[in-house]
Amino acid sequence: MTLTLNGQPREFDAATLSLESLLEKLDLAGRPVVVEHNRQPVLPADYAGVTLEDGDALEIVRIAAGG
């Protein structure tokens, strides 16, 4: 499966993948992130229910505090 992550194509060895599983693969599970899937914002409570498909585009921004 090919997904576009933050503008860059990435290959994943999976026929199907949930957004929650993707975040685990990217070591972002449980971390504060903002996710946009095909230009639509996704609430953290919905990550497990979003099934990704070949060609989907995601923007993932990690939230960091500090000054």
C-alpha positions in Angstrom: 0.0 0.0 0.0 1.3 3.5 -0.9 0.3 6.4 1.3 1.3 10.0 1.0 2.5 11.2 4.4 3.1 14.9 4.7 3.6 15.2 1.0 6.0 12.2 0.6 5.0 8.7 -0.7 5.6 5.9 1.7 5.2 2.1 1.2 3.6 -0.1 3.8 3.4 -3.9 3.8 -0.3 -4.2 4.4 -3.4 -4.7 2.3 -5.5 -2.8 4.9 -4.4 -0.5 7.7 -6.2 1.5 10.2 -5.1 5.0 11.1 -4.4 3.8 14.6 -2.1 1.0 13.3 -0.3 3.5 11.1 0.4 5.8 14.1 1.8 2.7 15.9 4.1 1.9 13.0 5.3 5.5 13.0 5.9 5.4 16.8 3.3 8.1 17.3 0.6 6.1 19.1 -0.4 7.9 22.3 1.5 11.0 21.4 -0.2 14.3 20.8 -0.8 14.6 17.1 -3.2 16.3 14.7 -4.2 14.2 11.7 -5.8 15.1 8.4 -6.9 12.2 6.2 -7.6 13.1 2.6 -8.0 16.8 3.6 -10.5 16.0 6.4 -9.5 16.3 10.1 -9.8 13.2 12.2 -10.6 13.2 15.9 -8.3 11.0 18.1 -11.4 9.0 19.2 -11.9 8.0 15.6 -8.4 6.8 14.7 -9.2 3.1 15.2 -12.3 3.4 12.9 -10.5 5.0 10.0 -9.4 2.4 7.4 -6.7 3.6 5.0 -6.7 2.7 1.4 -3.9 2.7 -1.2 -3.3 6.3 -2.5 -4.7 8.0 0.6 -3.0 11.3 1.7 -2.3 12.1 5.4 -0.9 15.1 7.1 0.3 14.3 10.6 1.6 17.1 12.8 3.1 16.3 16.2 2.2 18.8 18.9 5.1 20.0 21.1 5.1 22.4 24.0 7.9 24.7 24.8 9.3 28.1 24.1 
